[in-house]
Amino acid sequence: MQSQTTPLGEFDLIQRFFKTQSELMLANNPGAVNLGIGDDCALLESGRTEEIAVTSDMLVCGRHFFADANPEWLGWKALAVNLSDLAAMGAKPIGFTLALALPESNPQWLAAFSKGLFAIAHEYGCPLIGGDTTAGPLNICITALGDIPKEKAIRRSGALAGDDIWVSGTVGDARLTLAALRHEITLSNDELEHIQVRMHQPTPRVNLGIALRGVANSALDISDGLLGDLRHILKQSGKDAEIFLDRIPKSATLAKQSQAIQSQYAASGGDDYELCFTASTSKRDVIAKISASLNLPLTKIGSIKPMQYLAPEILIINSAGKTLNTDEAHQLLKSFDHFA
């Protein structure tokens, strides 16, 4: 009789079957790998002064995008999500590879896809340097490389007690767009047109990541939901966090929704590709100057605390100054899981 097994979540799967074995191999034969699985990018030895950051992301039809998705937007987003990983570690893009599985070699679809892909590649100086194509269900896999001065990579493991927690731009509009497309909520045509770019053509914060070298103690990009992603920083840094819910930055369009939708989408919506980072309170003036120079809002939403128990916790404070109870907080701490 076949035994029943409990399905694993995405990060449990990586930890159980891949990360542990990878760490053992690197411990025995470190070679040119300075940082392996577990952060936004791996770090490879490049020479005396620099490291190479490497990241891969896969977009699967039906899981990450609709089958009738605009191919030009899809080309943009496929590279954007990888550049966002480079940005989170402060890396400057070098180039990328593309592995593409196609149900058919449709010239019109490919022309539009490549137009979007190369538009963002040119904007961030990140050329296509190789890859592979094959027939199969539509699947896009990109590996991007960037360079960082040695010892300047912004890792998830560097958060210190007392650090401020910051978020770039606004969050929640990608989830709001998805809700409108699913007819879960109603937006006007103007409202949808204004925010849908956040879902279809996100802006990787490459210049911000570079500016945060030597300023931020830890960082990551927000792909699966702000608070769920923040837990990766807390886990790797061994810290807790305190978050003020009403300080999480939202667009004017999201701010028109109910308080429950605002909080849910901003805290756990995902697909934002903004940066969440922590920095010493002494860096507030520097961060304000970075914000002004990039014309990009950077919002302080909470602080890092010493870890009180065996696992990291996030205390969420509402607008009345009260800490949310376990059930209320649980709803806001959910994040996207590829195997859920």
VOBA-1610 file (N, C-alpha, C; in pm, whole numbers, padded with zeros to 5 digits, always signed):
BEGIN
Met+00085-00120+00000Met+00000+00000+00000Met+00088+00124+00000Gln+00058+00220-00091Gln+00141+00340-00102Gln+00115+00433+00016Ser+00223+00481+00078Ser+00208+00569+00193Ser+00166+00708+00146Gln+00091+00775+00234Gln+00048+00911+00205Gln+00157+01008+00248Thr+00185+01106+00166Thr+00284+01207+00201Thr+00220+01344+00198Thr+00270+01433+00282Thr+00220+01570+00286Thr+00296+01654+00186Pro+00227+01724+00095Pro+00296+01807-00003Pro+00380+01914+00067Leu+00494+01942+00009Leu+00584+02043+00065Leu+00558+02178+00001Gly+00576+02284+00080Gly+00575+02418+00025Gly+00703+02445-00051Glu+00704+02557-00122Glu+00818+02589-00208Glu+00950+02593-00133Phe+00955+02665-00021Phe+01083+02684+00048Phe+01123+02561+00129Asp+01024+02484+00177Asp+01055+02357+00242Asp+01115+02259+00141Leu+01059+02260+00021Leu+01111+02173-00086Leu+01256+02205-00116Ile+01285+02334-00134Ile+01423+02376-00165Ile+01517+02337-00053Gln+01475+02362+00072Gln+01560+02330+00187Gln+01588+02181+00196Arg+01484+02098+00181Arg+01498+01954+00204Arg+01577+01884+00095Phe+01553+01918-00029Phe+01610+01839-00138Phe+01728+01905-00210Phe+01749+02035-00188Phe+01853+02102-00266Phe+01950+02185-00181Lys+01898+02268-00091Lys+01985+02362-00020Lys+02084+02292+00071Thr+02039+02193+00148Thr+02128+02125+00243Thr+02243+02056+00171Gln+02212+01982+00063Gln+02318+01914-00012Gln+02412+02013-00076Ser+02357+02123-00127Ser+02442+02226-00187Ser+02538+02284-00085Glu+02487+02312+00036Glu+02573+02369+00140Glu+02684+02272+00180Leu+02652+02143+00187Leu+02755+02044+00220Leu+02864+02041+00114Met+02825+02046-00012Met+02923+02045-00121Met+03011+02168-00115Leu+02951+02284-00090Leu+03027+02407-00085Leu+03121+02411+00035Ala+03077+02352+00146Ala+03162+02348+00265Ala+03288+02265+00239Asn+03271+02158+00163Asn+03386+02071+00133Asn+03470+02121+00017Asn+03405+02189-00077Asn+03477+02238-00196Asn+03427+02379-00230Pro+03465+02480-00151Pro+03410+02613-00171Pro+03443+02673-00307Gly+03564+02656-00355Gly+03601+02704-00488Gly+03568+02850-00509Ala+03498+02878-00619Ala+03469+03017-00656Ala+03333+03063-00607Val+03263+02979-00528Val+03129+03016-00482Val+03138+03079-00342Asn+03104+03207-00335Asn+03106+03276-00206Asn+02974+03269-00131Leu+02865+03252-00204Leu+02732+03240-00142Leu+02645+03155-00235Gly+02583+03051-00177Gly+02502+02960-00257Gly+02354+02987-00244Ile+02274+02880-00240Ile+02128+02890-00238Ile+02079+02960-00112Gly+01974+03044-00127Gly+01908+03099-00009Gly+01892+03249-00008Asp+01956+03319-00102Asp+01942+03464-00108Asp+01883+03500-00243Asp+01879+03630-00276Asp+01825+03668-00406Asp+01915+03620-00519Cys+02045+03615-00496Cys+02142+03569-00596Cys+02249+03486-00528Ala+02315+03399-00605Ala+02440+03337-00561Ala+02553+03436-00590Leu+02664+03421-00519Leu+02780+03507-00542Leu+02900+03422-00580Leu+02959+03456-00695Leu+03075+03382-00744Leu+03199+03470-00739Glu+03312+03409-00706Glu+03440+03480-00704Glu+03474+03526-00845Ser+03510+03654-00858Ser+03539+03709-00991Ser+03682+03758-01004Gly+03747+03782-00894Gly+03883+03836-00897Gly+03912+03902-00764Arg+04006+03991-00764Arg+04044+04054-00639Arg+03945+04158-00590Thr+03872+04219-00681Thr+03791+04334-00642Thr+03641+04315-00659Glu+03595+04212-00732Glu+03453+04198-00760Glu+03403+04056-00742Glu+03270+04046-00724Glu+03201+03918-00724Glu+03097+03921-00836Ile+03059+03802-00883Ile+02952+03790-00981Ile+02827+03739-00911Ala+02715+03810-00926Ala+02585+03767-00874Ala+02511+03694-00984Val+02451+03579-00951Val+02380+03496-01049Val+02242+03463-00994Thr+02139+03480-01077Thr+02003+03449-01035Thr+01925+03390-01151Ser+01829+03302-01122Ser+01741+03243-01224Ser+01597+03253-01179Asp+01509+03282-01275Asp+01366+03283-01250Asp+01294+03219-01367Met+01189+03146-01337Met+01110+03077-01438Met+00967+03130-01435Leu+00912+03160-01552Leu+00773+03199-01566Leu+00701+03090-01645Val+00599+03031-01585Val+00528+02918-01643Val+00385+02960-01679Cys+00345+02933-01802Cys+00210+02967-01847Cys+00107+02894-01761Gly+00007+02968-01716Gly-00097+02912-01631Gly-00066+02920-01483Arg+00061+02943-01451Arg+00101+02957-01311Arg+00139+03101-01280His+00218+03161-01369His+00265+03297-01348His+00201+03398-01441Phe+00141+03353-01547Phe+00076+03445-01640Phe-00034+03372-01716Phe-00130+03450-01766Phe-00240+03393-01842Phe-00193+03349-01980Ala-00259+03249-02038Ala-00220+03197-02169Ala-00230+03303-02278Asp-00321+03400-02261Asp-00337+03504-02362Asp-00265+03634-02323Ala-00166+03624-02236Ala-00092+03742-02191Ala-00026+03813-02309Asn-00023+03945-02302Asn+00044+04026-02403Asn+00192+03984-02411Pro+00239+03931-02525Pro+00377+03880-02531Pro+00483+03988-02513Glu+00452+04112-02553Glu+00549+04220-02532Glu+00568+04248-02384Trp+00458+04252-02311Trp+00467+04271-02166Trp+00539+04153-02101Leu+00510+04034-02153Leu+00569+03913-02095Leu+00721+03913-02113Gly+00768+03957-02230Gly+00912+03967-02254Gly+00978+04061-02155Trp+00912+04176-02131Trp+00965+04273-02034Trp+00973+04211-01895Lys+00861+04151-01852Lys+00854+04101-01714Lys+00951+03986-01691Ala+00971+03900-01792Ala+01060+03785-01774Ala+01200+03827-01733Leu+01249+03936-01791Leu+01382+03985-01753Leu+01374+04073-01628Ala+01265+04149-01614Ala+01252+04240-01500Ala+01263+04168-01367Val+01200+04050-01356Val+01201+03981-01228Val+01342+03934-01191Asn+01425+03905-01290Asn+01564+03869-01264Asn+01648+03991-01227Leu+01626+04101-01299Leu+01698+04223-01267Leu+01663+04272-01127Ser+01540+04244-01082Ser+01499+04281-00947Ser+01581+04205-00843Asp+01611+04077-00870Asp+01696+04000-00780Asp+01837+04060-00773Leu+01890+04097-00889Leu+02023+04161-00890Leu+02018+04291-00809Ala+01911+04368-00828Ala+01897+04495-00756Ala+01899+04475-00606Ala+01834+04369-00559Ala+01823+04345-00416Ala+01959+04325-00350Met+02057+04281-00427Met+02191+04259-00370Met+02289+04369-00408Gly+02240+04470-00480Gly+02326+04581-00519Gly+02412+04553-00640Ala+02371+04460-00725Ala+02452+04420-00840Ala+02417+04503-00964Lys+02517+04529-01045Lys+02500+04596-01174Lys+02488+04489-01281Pro+02382+04489-01363Pro+02363+04383-01463Pro+02478+04371-01562Ile+02512+04246-01597Ile+02616+04217-01696Ile+02554+04157-01822Gly+02466+04060-01806Gly+02405+03992-01919Gly+02311+03884-01870Phe+02241+03818-01965Phe+02147+03713-01926Phe+02139+03606-02032Thr+02094+03488-01991Thr+02064+03379-02083Thr+01913+03354-02082Leu+01863+03299-02192Leu+01720+03274-02207Leu+01697+03131-02252Ala+01620+03055-02172Ala+01573+02922-02212Ala+01423+02932-02233Leu+01379+02896-02354Leu+01241+02921-02393Leu+01179+02794-02451Ala+01071+02746-02388Ala+00992+02636-02442Ala+00866+02695-02504Leu+00836+02654-02630Leu+00725+02713-02705Leu+00631+02606-02758Pro+00501+02624-02745Pro+00408+02529-02805Pro+00416+02531-02958Glu+00449+02650-03013Glu+00468+02666-03157Glu+00559+02787-03180Ser+00629+02786-03294Ser+00719+02898-03325Ser+00643+03003-03405Asn+00558+03077-03334Asn+00472+03179-03395Asn+00552+03308-03413Pro+00580+03350-03538Pro+00662+03469-03560Pro+00604+03596-03500Gln+00472+03613-03504Gln+00413+03733-03447Gln+00431+03738-03296Trp+00408+03624-03232Trp+00426+03618-03086Trp+00572+03645-03050Leu+00664+03584-03123Leu+00807+03599-03095Leu+00855+03742-03120Ala+00800+03807-03222Ala+00839+03945-03250Ala+00799+04037-03134Ala+00677+04017-03084Ala+00630+04099-02972Ala+00707+04067-02844Phe+00728+03938-02818Phe+00801+03897-02698Phe+00943+03955-02698Ser+01012+03942-02809Ser+01150+03991-02816Ser+01155+04143-02808Lys+01051+04211-02858Lys+01047+04357-02848Lys+01047+04400-02701Gly+00960+04338-02621Gly+00956+04371-02479Gly+01082+04331-02406Leu+01134+04213-02440Leu+01255+04163-02377Leu+01373+04256-02400Phe+01393+04298-02524Phe+01509+04381-02555Phe+01489+04526-02516Ala+01363+04569-02499Ala+01339+04705-02450Ala+01397+04721-02309Ile+01368+04625-02221Ile+01422+04635-02085Ile+01571+04600-02082Ala+01614+04509-02169Ala+01757+04475-02174Ala+01840+04597-02210His+01792+04676-02308His+01864+04798-02346His+01858+04902-02235Glu+01742+04914-02170Glu+01728+05015-02066Glu+01826+04994-01951Tyr+01855+04868-01919Tyr+01943+04839-01805Tyr+02079+04786-01848Gly+02112+04794-01976Gly+02245+04754-02023Gly+02276+04609-01993Cys+02180+04519-02021Cys+02194+04378-01987Cys+02170+04293-02112Pro+02276+04262-02190Pro+02258+04192-02317Pro+02229+04043-02301Leu+02159+03988-02398Leu+02138+03843-02407Leu+02269+03779-02452Ile+02316+03678-02377Ile+02447+03620-02408Ile+02440+03470-02437Gly+02319+03411-02439Gly+02309+03269-02470Gly+02176+03212-02427Gly+02158+03081-02445Gly+02036+03017-02400Gly+01999+02896-02483Asp+01870+02863-02486Asp+01824+02744-02555Asp+01676+02760-02586Thr+01629+02693-02691Thr+01486+02689-02723Thr+01446+02546-02753Thr+01319+02514-02723Thr+01268+02381-02751Thr+01116+02389-02764Ala+01056+02285-02821Ala+00911+02276-02825Ala+00859+02224-02691Gly+00743+02275-02647Gly+00685+02230-02521Gly+00586+02331-02469Pro+00525+02306-02354Pro+00436+02405-02291Pro+00512+02535-02267Leu+00446+02648-02286Leu+00512+02778-02277Leu+00578+02798-02140Asn+00708+02816-02143Asn+00789+02825-02022Asn+00909+02914-02052Ile+00931+03014-01970Ile+01039+03110-01992Ile+01132+03107-01872Cys+01257+03076-01893Cys+01355+03071-01784Cys+01474+03160-01819Ile+01500+03256-01735Ile+01612+03349-01756Ile+01709+03338-01640Thr+01837+03337-01673Thr+01945+03347-01574Thr+02018+03478-01600Ala+02024+03564-01499Ala+02088+03694-01513Ala+02213+03702-01426Leu+02311+03775-01475Leu+02437+03792-01404Leu+02465+03941-01382Gly+02523+03971-01267Gly+02561+04108-01237Gly+02691+04109-01160Asp+02753+04226-01151Asp+02877+04233-01073Asp+02862+04331-00956Ile+02935+04300-00849Ile+02931+04377-00724Ile+03074+04387-00671Pro+03115+04504-00624Pro+03245+04511-00555Pro+03248+04413-00438Lys+03361+04348-00422Lys+03372+04247-00317Lys+03339+04306-00179Glu+03266+04229-00101Glu+03221+04264+00034Glu+03111+04370+00034Lys+03057+04406-00082Lys+02952+04507-00087Lys+02813+04449-00116Ala+02804+04319-00143Ala+02673+04258-00169Ala+02582+04274-00048Ile+02458+04311-00072Ile+02360+04329+00036Ile+02286+04197+00055Arg+02317+04126+00159Arg+02259+03993+00182Arg+02137+04002+00272Arg+02059+03894+00271Arg+01942+03887+00359Arg+01982+03869+00505Ser+02101+03823+00529Ser+02143+03782+00663Ser+02203+03895+00746Gly+02199+04019+00698Gly+02271+04126+00767Gly+02190+04217+00856Ala+02062+04191+00874Ala+01978+04279+00955Ala+02023+04281+01100Leu+02026+04400+01160Leu+02070+04417+01299Leu+01955+04473+01383Ala+01951+04432+01509Ala+01850+04485+01600Ala+01861+04637+01605Gly+01749+04704+01594Gly+01747+04849+01592Gly+01740+04908+01452Asp+01768+04828+01349Asp+01758+04876+01211Asp+01617+04925+01181Asp+01610+05030+01098Asp+01483+05067+01036Asp+01453+04970+00923Ile+01325+04948+00894Ile+01281+04868+00781Ile+01218+04962+00679Trp+01266+04955+00555Trp+01224+05046+00449Trp+01163+04969+00332Val+01076+05038+00258Val+01018+04983+00134Val+01025+05092+00028Ser+01062+05053-00093Ser+01065+05148-00204Ser+00929+05155-00273Gly+00901+05270-00334Gly+00780+05286-00413Gly+00654+05260-00335Thr+00559+05192-00401Thr+00435+05149-00335Thr+00415+05001-00363Val+00336+04936-00279Val+00310+04793-00296Val+00160+04767-00297Gly+00122+04658-00364Gly-00017+04616-00365Gly-00090+04635-00498Asp-00035+04716-00589Asp-00105+04742-00714Asp-00106+04622-00808Ala-00004+04540-00806Ala-00004+04420-00890Ala-00118+04327-00848Arg-00135+04310-00718Arg-00244+04225-00667Arg-00380+04289-00696Leu-00387+04421-00689Leu-00510+04491-00721Leu-00546+04472-00869Thr-00446+04477-00956Thr-00468+04452-01098Thr-00521+04311-01120Leu-00459+04214-01056Leu-00503+04075-01070Leu-00647+04059-01024Ala-00682+04122-00913Ala-00819+04113-00862Ala-00919+04171-00962Ala-00880+04282-01028Ala-00969+04342-01128Ala-00984+04252-01249Leu-00873+04191-01293Leu-00878+04102-01409Leu-00959+03976-01379Arg-00959+03934-01253Arg-01038+03818-01212Arg-01182+03854-01177His-01215+03983-01188His-01349+04034-01155His-01383+04015-01007Glu-01279+04016-00924Glu-01300+04011-00779Glu-01341+04148-00726Ile-01291+04253-00791Ile-01328+04390-00758Ile-01350+04465-00889Thr-01408+04583-00880Thr-01434+04663-00999Thr-01351+04790-00997Leu-01275+04811-01105Leu-01200+04935-01124Leu-01248+04999-01254Ser-01238+05130-01260Ser-01268+05198-01386Ser-01157+05166-01487Asn-01186+05187-01614Asn-01084+05163-01717Asn-00961+05248-01694Asp-00982+05373-01652Asp-00869+05462-01625Asp-00785+05412-01508Glu-00852+05366-01403Glu-00780+05315-01286Glu-00698+05192-01322Leu-00760+05099-01396Leu-00689+04977-01434Leu-00572+05008-01525Glu-00592+05097-01620Glu-00483+05133-01711Glu-00368+05197-01634His-00401+05271-01531His-00298+05342-01453His-00210+05246-01372Ile-00270+05138-01318Ile-00193+05052-01228Ile-00145+04922-01290Gln-00202+04880-01405Gln-00170+04747-01455Gln-00024+04732-01497Val+00043+04843-01523Val+00185+04836-01556Val+00264+04775-01441Arg+00216+04790-01318Arg+00287+04736-01202Arg+00288+04584-01204Met+00185+04524-01264Met+00179+04379-01275Met+00250+04329-01401His+00227+04399-01512His+00275+04350-01640His+00417+04394-01676Gln+00456+04514-01632Gln+00588+04567-01666Gln+00652+04632-01543Pro+00683+04552-01441Pro+00740+04608-01318Pro+00876+04672-01343Thr+00911+04766-01256Thr+01037+04838-01266Thr+01138+04781-01168Pro+01243+04712-01215Pro+01345+04663-01122Pro+01425+04780-01066Arg+01446+04783-00937Arg+01510+04898-00872Arg+01663+04883-00870Val+01720+04870-00990Val+01864+04846-01003Val+01945+04963-00948Asn+01908+05085-00984Asn+01984+05201-00937Asn+01975+05218-00786Leu+01859+05185-00730Leu+01845+05190-00584Leu+01937+05088-00519Gly+01937+04966-00569Gly+02023+04863-00511Gly+02169+04904-00510Ile+02215+04961-00620Ile+02354+05006-00627Ile+02379+05118-00526Ala+02284+05211-00514Ala+02299+05322-00419Ala+02299+05276-00275Leu+02238+05160-00247Leu+02229+05111-00110Leu+02351+05032-00065Arg+02448+05010-00155Arg+02572+04944-00114Arg+02637+05024-00001Gly+02669+04958+00108Gly+02732+05026+00221Gly+02635+05106+00306Val+02507+05107+00268Val+02403+05179+00344Val+02308+05079+00409Ala+02254+04988+00330Ala+02161+04887+00381Ala+02238+04772+00445Asn+02186+04721+00554Asn+02246+04603+00619Asn+02191+04473+00561Ser+02068+04478+00509Ser+02007+04361+00446Ser+01904+04411+00347Ala+01868+04325+00252Ala+01767+04363+00153Ala+01716+04240+00080Leu+01598+04254+00020Leu+01546+04156-00077Leu+01444+04226-00165Asp+01409+04162-00276Asp+01303+04217-00359Asp+01171+04153-00320Ile+01063+04228-00340Ile+00931+04183-00297Ile+00862+04116-00414Ser+00863+03984-00414Ser+00802+03910-00523Ser+00680+03830-00476Asp+00683+03778-00355Asp+00576+03690-00305Asp+00488+03755-00200Gly+00512+03882-00170Gly+00435+03952-00067Gly+00529+04015+00034Leu+00506+04140+00069Leu+00598+04216+00153Leu+00633+04146+00284Leu+00532+04115+00365Leu+00562+04061+00498Leu+00611+03917+00491Gly+00558+03839+00398Gly+00609+03703+00381Gly+00753+03703+00338Asp+00790+03794+00246Asp+00929+03803+00203Asp+01018+03856+00315Leu+00968+03952+00393Leu+01045+04005+00506Leu+01088+03894+00600Arg+01006+03790+00613Arg+01041+03680+00703Arg+01170+03609+00659His+01203+03616+00528His+01329+03556+00484His+01449+03631+00543Ile+01438+03763+00548Ile+01542+03842+00613Ile+01551+03806+00761Leu+01436+03798+00827Leu+01435+03769+00970Leu+01493+03631+00999Lys+01456+03533+00917Lys+01504+03397+00938Lys+01655+03389+00922Gln+01707+03451+00817Gln+01851+03442+00792Gln+01932+03533+00884Ser+01868+03635+00938Ser+01938+03726+01030Ser+01916+03690+01176Gly+01818+03600+01205Gly+01788+03565+01343Gly+01729+03680+01421Lys+01628+03746+01363Lys+01570+03865+01425Lys+01418+03861+01416Asp+01352+03947+01496Asp+01209+03973+01486Asp+01191+04110+01420Ala+01064+04144+01393Ala+01035+04275+01334Ala+00906+04330+01391Glu+00897+04461+01392Glu+00774+04532+01427Glu+00735+04616+01307Ile+00612+04598+01257Ile+00566+04667+01137Ile+00440+04748+01169Phe+00438+04873+01123Phe+00321+04959+01138Phe+00240+04951+01009Leu+00125+04888+01017Leu+00046+04854+00899Leu+00009+04977+00816Asp-00026+05087+00883Asp-00071+05204+00808Asp+00044+05281+00744Arg+00169+05242+00772Arg+00283+05309+00709Arg+00325+05242+00577Ile+00273+05123+00549Ile+00310+05054+00425Ile+00260+05139+00308Pro+00348+05178+00216Pro+00311+05273+00111Pro+00219+05212+00005Lys+00111+05285-00026Lys+00011+05239-00122Lys-00017+05348-00224Ser-00058+05308-00343Ser-00096+05405-00445Ser-00231+05468-00411Ala-00262+05578-00478Ala-00390+05643-00458Ala-00505+05552-00500Thr-00481+05468-00602Thr-00585+05377-00648Thr-00616+05271-00544Leu-00513+05213-00484Leu-00535+05113-00380Leu-00598+05177-00258Ala-00560+05301-00229Ala-00612+05370-00110Ala-00762+05397-00119Lys-00822+05383-00237Lys-00967+05400-00252Lys-01045+05275-00210Gln-00975+05163-00197Gln-01041+05038-00162Gln-01068+05031-00012Ser-01141+04928+00030Ser-01170+04911+00172Ser-01040+04893+00249Gln-01047+04920+00379Gln-00928+04906+00462Gln-00876+04763+00460Ala-00967+04666+00456Ala-00926+04525+00455Ala-00849+04491+00329Ile-00898+04538+00214Ile-00828+04511+00087Ile-00695+04585+00083Gln-00693+04709+00126Gln-00567+04784+00129Gln-00460+04708+00207Ser-00498+04666+00328Ser-00401+04599+00415Ser-00356+04465+00356Gln-00452+04387+00306Gln-00420+04254+00253Gln-00330+04263+00131Tyr-00365+04347+00035Tyr-00289+04355-00089Tyr-00152+04416-00068Ala-00143+04520+00016Ala-00013+04583+00040Ala+00080+04494+00121Ala+00025+04422+00218Ala+00108+04340+00307Ala+00148+04208+00244Ser+00061+04150+00160Ser+00090+04014+00114Ser+00057+03989-00034Gly+00027+04097-00108Gly-00018+04079-00246Gly+00083+04015-00338Gly+00207+04058-00333Gly+00312+04001-00417Gly+00318+04061-00556Asp+00423+04022-00630Asp+00447+04065-00768Asp+00479+04215-00777Asp+00526+04274-00667Asp+00554+04418-00667Asp+00693+04452-00721Tyr+00792+04370-00688Tyr+00931+04389-00731Tyr+00987+04525-00687Glu+00939+04570-00571Glu+01006+04679-00500Glu+01112+04616-00410Leu+01193+04700-00347Leu+01293+04650-00253Leu+01248+04677-00110Cys+01268+04579-00024Cys+01254+04595+00120Cys+01394+04583+00177Phe+01436+04680+00257Phe+01572+04676+00311Phe+01575+04730+00453Thr+01681+04695+00524Thr+01699+04744+00660Thr+01830+04823+00667Ala+01829+04923+00753Ala+01948+05008+00766Ala+01949+05070+00904Ser+02068+05104+00950Ser+02084+05170+01079Ser+02008+05302+01080Thr+01959+05341+01199Thr+01891+05470+01212Thr+01983+05586+01175Ser+02112+05564+01183Ser+02209+05669+01149Ser+02212+05697+00999Lys+02149+05610+00919Lys+02152+05625+00773Lys+02028+05696+00719Arg+01942+05747+00805Arg+01817+05807+00758Arg+01840+05925+00664Asp+01936+06011+00696Asp+01963+06126+00609Asp+02018+06080+00474Val+02104+05980+00476Val+02160+05928+00351Val+02049+05869+00265Ile+01959+05796+00328Ile+01848+05734+00255Ile+01755+05840+00197Ala+01735+05949+00271Ala+01653+06059+00220Ala+01717+06119+00095Lys+01848+06131+00094Lys+01919+06186-00023Lys+01910+06090-00142Ile+01920+05959-00115Ile+01906+05860-00221Ile+01767+05868-00281Ser+01666+05880-00195Ser+01528+05891-00241Ser+01511+06011-00332Ala+01565+06125-00292Ala+01554+06247-00372Ala+01628+06236-00504Ser+01748+06177-00501Ser+01829+06169-00622Ser+01768+06076-00726Leu+01699+05971-00680Leu+01636+05876-00771Leu+01490+05910-00801Asn+01438+06014-00733Asn+01296+06050-00745Asn+01209+05929-00718Leu+01242+05859-00610Leu+01174+05735-00573Leu+01141+05739-00424Pro+01013+05732-00387Pro+00979+05732-00244Pro+01039+05610-00173Leu+01098+05634-00057Leu+01148+05528+00031Leu+01082+05549+00167Thr+01007+05450+00211Thr+00921+05466+00329Thr+00965+05374+00442Lys+00981+05433+00561Lys+01016+05355+00680Lys+00888+05298+00739Ile+00881+05164+00748Ile+00755+05098+00791Ile+00767+05026+00924Gly+00886+05022+00984Gly+00900+04951+01110Gly+01045+04938+01151Ser+01072+04840+01235Ser+01209+04823+01285Ser+01239+04677+01315Ile+01367+04646+01316Ile+01415+04512+01348Ile+01434+04501+01500Lys+01391+04388+01555Lys+01399+04364+01699Lys+01480+04237+01726Pro+01537+04223+01846Pro+01603+04096+01881Pro+01501+03982+01877Met+01543+03863+01838Met+01451+03749+01831Met+01422+03699+01973Gln+01293+03686+02005Gln+01252+03650+02140Gln+01238+03499+02161Tyr+01200+03429+02055Tyr+01172+03285+02069Tyr+01255+03206+01969Leu+01216+03084+01941Leu+01296+02997+01855Leu+01281+03030+01707Ala+01172+03096+01671Ala+01148+03132+01532Ala+01119+03282+01522Pro+01157+03345+01412Pro+01132+03489+01396Pro+00983+03521+01399Glu+00949+03636+01453Glu+00810+03682+01456Glu+00800+03824+01401Ile+00685+03854+01342Ile+00655+03989+01298Ile+00536+04040+01378Leu+00556+04143+01457Leu+00447+04207+01530Leu+00389+04315+01439Ile+00260+04309+01413Ile+00195+04403+01323Ile+00109+04497+01405Ile+00136+04627+01393Ile+00065+04728+01470Ile-00036+04798+01380Asn-00162+04805+01423Asn-00264+04870+01340Asn-00266+05021+01364Ser-00359+05090+01295Ser-00363+05236+01302Ser-00399+05287+01441Ala-00460+05200+01523Ala-00495+05240+01660Ala-00381+05214+01757Gly-00270+05163+01706Gly-00155+05137+01792Gly-00160+05003+01863Lys-00253+04916+01822Lys-00267+04785+01886Lys-00203+04676+01801Thr-00145+04577+01867Thr-00085+04464+01798Thr-00194+04367+01751Leu-00190+04328+01624Leu-00289+04235+01572Leu-00276+04101+01642Asn-00391+04034+01663Asn-00385+03901+01723Asn-00336+03799+01620Thr-00315+03677+01663Thr-00254+03575+01578Thr-00332+03551+01450Asp-00464+03539+01461Asp-00546+03513+01342Asp-00543+03629+01245Glu-00552+03752+01295Glu-00547+03870+01209Glu-00412+03881+01139Ala-00306+03858+01214Ala-00171+03868+01157Ala-00146+03760+01054His-00199+03641+01079His-00176+03528+00988His-00221+03560+00847Gln-00334+03628+00834Gln-00386+03661+00702Gln-00293+03756+00626Leu-00224+03843+00698Leu-00136+03940+00635Leu+00005+03887+00612Leu+00037+03774+00676Leu+00171+03716+00663Leu+00177+03609+00554Lys+00062+03581+00493Lys+00063+03483+00384Lys+00143+03537+00267Ser+00212+03448+00197Ser+00283+03489+00076Ser+00262+03384-00031Phe+00289+03422-00153Phe+00270+03329-00266Phe+00364+03210-00254Asp+00312+03091-00277Asp+00391+02968-00275Asp+00363+02894-00406His+00467+02863-00482His+00450+02801-00612His+00392+02660-00604Phe+00391+02602-00485Phe+00339+02466-00471Phe+00213+02460-00385Ala+00158+02578-00353Ala+00036+02583-00272Ala-00087+02575-00362
//
